[in-house]
């Protein structure tokens, strides 16, 4: 498991780490205390993935199109 802080992970890094956490929890061979820590990390990773997806969706939504439907620029998105 990566020691990189969750808030510094890219979407892909967070998704891989989340898949790893889910795999460990699904196997069921992790002690209870470790399972709780894994669950908490998984929740943080899920939140990170959701935030990165929302960020990407907002950027895509900000792309402006010309009269023929071709991208011609972006409109500023609040907070980005």
Rosetta blueprint (number, residue, H / E / L):
1 X L
2 X L
3 X L
4 X L
5 X L
6 X H
7 X H
8 X H
9 X L
10 X L
11 X H
12 X H
13 X H
14 X H
15 X H
16 X H
17 X H
18 X H
19 X H
20 X H
21 X H
22 X H
23 X H
24 X H
25 X H
26 X H
27 X H
28 X L
29 X L
30 X L
31 X L
32 X H
33 X H
34 X H
35 X H
36 X H
37 X H
38 X H
39 X H
40 X H
41 X H
42 X H
43 X H
44 X H
45 X H
46 X H
47 X H
48 X H
49 X H
50 X H
51 X H
52 X H
53 X H
54 X H
55 X H
56 X H
57 X H
58 X H
59 X H
60 X H
61 X H
62 X L
63 X E
64 X E
65 X E
66 X L
67 X L
68 X L
69 X L
70 X L
71 X E
72 X E
73 X E
74 X E
75 X L
76 X L
77 X L
78 X L
79 X L
80 X L
